[in-house]
Amino acid sequence: MYSCENLPNHEVTIVMVPFPAQGHLNQLLQFSCLISSYGLPVYYVCSAAHNRQARIRANALNPSDIAIVHFHDLPTPKFDSPSPDFNTLSKFPSHLQPSWDASMLLRNPIASFLRDISSKARRIIVVHDPLMSYNVQDVSSLSNVESYVFNCISVFTSFCWLSLSRSMSMQHEEELLEKLPSLEGIMTDEGRDFLTYQHQYMDIRSGDIHNTSKVIEGKFLDLLAQAEIHLNKKQWAIGPILPNKLDHISNRNDICLEWLNKQPPRSVLFISFRTTISFSDREIKELAMGLEQSKQRFIWVLRDADRGDIFKGEARKVELPEGFEERVKGVGLVVREWAPQPEILVHSSTGGFMSHCGWNSCIESITMGVPIAVWPMHSDQPINAFFVTEMLKIGLIVREWEKREELVNASTIENVVRKLMASEEGDLIRKRAEELGEAIRQSTEKGGASRMELDSFITHITR
């Protein structure tokens, strides 16, 4: 933890305020490393427990880059940290609601930190998650502090949600909006109330930062700007924020990477539903049988959803069908620990990704040129899945959103896996994904669209 009394004086200082959930912590930490590469001091401000979580799960980031970021530990509020309910039909992680509610107690410690640090710099730039808007509202009372929202969801999702919630008439887009999956069942009433409550504190922001590229979302960036023209907010599409070059991982001792090194190019399906999804025993059995019957190579990260505090409580030991791991030995690898997702996706042996379609996972997979078998579970995921399959055309559907409460059987999984990994259609999708990934990676190079957007943001905040 850094004491404000010992802060050096700087012209411009950046303060990152992430939301305490893994997919959000991760993106703000990646952005912190990107900003600090411009020689600007960056403070990553969150509860002590979640700062620790962000550091130990810093996938694909070079340790020397993380070392430059200043982590400021706020007191961790007390909250219940129940186990996820893996048998519920809704996959929305309502067991995390107590930790989200507790995050609302961080307003005063954040305000105190900002008051202290604002005396040490000409300008303070607060970059915050939309879900932390209530907690950073005190920036409006500090004359040399301005705030920007960092959006951890796709621009396409933002545009769709805005259009549907306002019932706006979008010229030429009505047909698209009619095809969208229903918003029914994407979150609980409590989750929606939490989201809505944050919105009233977002007007004080000076602009929006998006973890996306104009290469894939240029049209929807323009449409979003049109829809919000009355707000007069600047916006920057600076993604993907993940480092393109992962040279520092080549000598990492990791069971996944070691196993991938022995597999043929583009032959392995990576299966991961990340940190908010829990499958029932029956669902796990069907997935296991589908993978086995497909006869395709795979790495399956088999973990339960995170608790609110990942350092407390015993994780559930998920049971696989008897003898499964012995039968698939050499063909499949089951991993029960935290896995380095970006490093797996960038590996030359990886040819597909079965995913819940959180935006973090989508943008990583798209950037690495890996097609996605989409299986959305909650929140923005159904719209992300639609974007991947219908707009970008680099994915296949495992299960339609309308059938979200139905069990996906082994034969369905087997068919999707075979189609993606071992068919002409799958090869065409993979080729399209690889070409798109190459274009996105180029957009972050000097002269590329995303690099120019990032340079523009840096120029703006250091003006």
FENPE-V849994 format. One record per backbone hydrogen bond with DSSP energy under -0.5 kcal/mol. NH is the residue of the N-H (numbers start at 0). CO is the residue of the C=O. E is the energy in kcal/mol with one decimal. If there is no record, write none. Layout:
NH,CO,E
NH,CO,E
This chain:
5,2,-1.3
6,3,-1.5
9,119,-2.0
12,122,-2.1
13,40,-2.6
14,124,-3.1
15,13,-0.5
15,42,-3.5
16,126,-2.7
20,18,-2.5
23,20,-1.7
24,20,-2.7
25,21,-2.6
26,22,-0.9
27,23,-2.0
28,24,-1.8
29,25,-2.3
30,26,-2.3
31,27,-1.8
32,28,-2.1
33,29,-1.9
34,30,-2.7
35,31,-2.6
36,32,-1.0
37,34,-1.9
38,35,-2.0
39,34,-0.9
40,11,-0.6
42,13,-2.7
43,69,-3.0
44,15,-3.0
44,42,-0.7
45,43,-0.6
45,71,-1.6
47,73,-2.1
50,46,-2.4
51,47,-2.0
52,48,-2.0
53,49,-2.5
54,50,-2.0
55,51,-2.3
56,52,-1.4
57,54,-1.2
58,56,-2.7
60,57,-1.1
64,61,-1.4
65,61,-1.9
66,62,-2.0
67,64,-0.8
68,64,-0.6
68,65,-1.0
69,41,-2.7
70,68,-0.7
71,43,-2.5
71,69,-0.6
72,70,-0.6
73,45,-3.0
73,71,-0.6
76,74,-0.7
85,83,-1.0
87,84,-0.9
90,376,-0.6
93,91,-2.6
95,92,-2.2
96,93,-1.5
98,95,-0.7
99,95,-1.9
100,96,-3.0
101,97,-2.0
102,98,-1.3
103,99,-0.6
103,100,-1.2
104,101,-2.1
105,102,-1.6
106,103,-0.7
109,105,-2.1
110,106,-2.7
111,107,-2.6
112,108,-2.0
113,109,-2.6
114,110,-2.4
115,111,-2.1
116,112,-2.7
117,113,-2.0
118,114,-0.5
118,115,-0.9
119,116,-1.8
121,9,-1.0
121,10,-0.8
122,10,-2.1
123,143,-2.9
124,12,-3.0
125,123,-0.6
125,145,-2.9
126,14,-2.7
126,124,-0.6
127,125,-0.6
127,147,-2.6
128,16,-2.2
129,149,-0.6
131,128,-2.3
132,129,-1.6
135,131,-1.0
135,132,-0.6
136,133,-1.1
138,135,-2.0
139,136,-1.4
140,137,-1.6
141,138,-1.6
142,140,-0.5
144,141,-1.4
145,123,-2.3
147,125,-2.9
148,206,-2.3
149,127,-2.8
150,148,-0.7
150,208,-3.0
151,149,-0.6
157,153,-2.1
158,154,-3.0
159,155,-2.6
160,156,-3.0
161,157,-2.3
162,158,-2.6
163,159,-2.8
164,160,-2.7
165,161,-1.9
166,162,-0.7
167,162,-1.9
169,167,-0.8
170,168,-0.7
172,169,-2.4
173,169,-0.7
176,172,-2.5
177,173,-2.0
178,174,-1.0
178,175,-0.9
179,175,-0.7
185,182,-1.5
191,187,-2.3
192,188,-2.6
193,189,-2.2
194,190,-2.1
195,191,-2.7
196,192,-2.4
197,193,-1.4
198,194,-1.1
199,195,-0.7
199,196,-0.6
200,197,-1.9
201,198,-1.8
204,201,-1.6
205,146,-3.9
206,146,-0.5
207,233,-2.6
208,148,-3.0
209,235,-2.9
210,150,-1.1
211,209,-1.9
215,212,-1.2
216,212,-2.3
217,213,-1.7
220,216,-2.1
221,217,-1.9
222,218,-2.1
223,219,-2.3
224,220,-2.2
225,221,-2.2
226,222,-2.4
227,223,-1.7
228,225,-1.2
230,227,-1.9
231,227,-0.7
231,228,-0.8
233,205,-1.3
235,207,-2.4
237,209,-1.5
237,235,-0.9
238,209,-0.9
238,211,-2.1
245,243,-0.8
248,245,-1.8
249,246,-1.4
251,248,-2.5
253,251,-1.2
257,253,-2.7
258,254,-2.0
259,255,-2.6
260,256,-1.8
261,258,-1.3
262,259,-1.9
265,347,-2.6
266,263,-1.3
266,348,-0.9
267,348,-2.6
268,296,-2.3
269,267,-0.5
269,351,-2.7
270,268,-0.5
270,298,-3.3
271,269,-0.5
271,353,-2.1
275,272,-0.6
276,272,-0.5
283,279,-2.3
284,280,-2.1
285,281,-2.2
286,282,-2.3
287,283,-2.6
288,284,-2.5
289,285,-2.5
290,286,-2.4
291,287,-2.5
292,288,-2.7
293,289,-1.3
294,290,-0.8
294,291,-0.9
295,290,-0.7
296,266,-0.6
297,330,-1.7
298,268,-2.5
299,332,-3.0
300,270,-3.0
300,298,-0.6
301,299,-1.0
301,334,-2.6
302,300,-1.0
305,274,-3.2
309,307,-0.6
311,308,-1.6
317,315,-0.9
323,320,-2.3
326,322,-2.4
327,323,-2.0
328,325,-0.9
330,327,-2.4
331,327,-3.3
332,297,-2.1
334,299,-2.9
334,332,-0.5
340,338,-1.8
343,339,-2.0
344,340,-2.7
345,341,-2.1
346,342,-0.6
346,343,-0.7
349,346,-1.6
350,267,-2.9
351,267,-1.3
352,370,-1.5
353,269,-3.1
354,352,-0.7
354,372,-2.1
355,271,-0.5
361,357,-2.6
362,358,-3.1
363,359,-1.8
364,360,-2.5
365,361,-3.1
366,362,-2.1
367,363,-2.0
368,364,-0.5
368,365,-1.0
369,364,-2.8
371,393,-2.0
372,352,-3.0
373,371,-0.9
373,395,-2.8
374,354,-2.4
376,355,-0.6
378,185,-3.3
380,377,-2.1
383,379,-2.3
384,380,-2.8
385,381,-1.8
386,382,-2.4
387,383,-2.5
388,384,-2.4
389,385,-3.1
390,385,-0.9
390,386,-0.8
391,386,-2.8
393,387,-2.5
395,371,-1.9
397,373,-2.9
398,373,-0.8
402,399,-1.5
403,400,-1.8
405,402,-2.1
408,406,-0.7
412,408,-1.9
413,409,-3.0
414,410,-2.4
415,411,-2.2
416,412,-2.6
417,413,-2.5
418,414,-2.4
419,415,-2.5
420,416,-2.7
421,417,-2.8
425,418,-0.7
426,422,-2.1
427,423,-2.2
428,424,-2.3
429,425,-2.6
430,426,-2.4
431,427,-2.3
432,428,-2.6
433,429,-2.6
434,430,-2.2
435,431,-2.4
436,432,-2.7
437,433,-2.1
438,434,-1.9
439,435,-2.3
440,436,-2.6
441,437,-2.1
442,438,-1.2
443,439,-0.6
443,440,-1.2
444,441,-1.4
447,444,-2.8
449,442,-0.7
450,442,-2.4
451,447,-2.5
452,448,-1.9
453,449,-2.5
454,450,-2.7
455,451,-2.1
456,452,-2.2
457,453,-2.5
458,454,-2.6
459,455,-2.2
460,456,-2.5
461,457,-1.6
462,459,-1.0
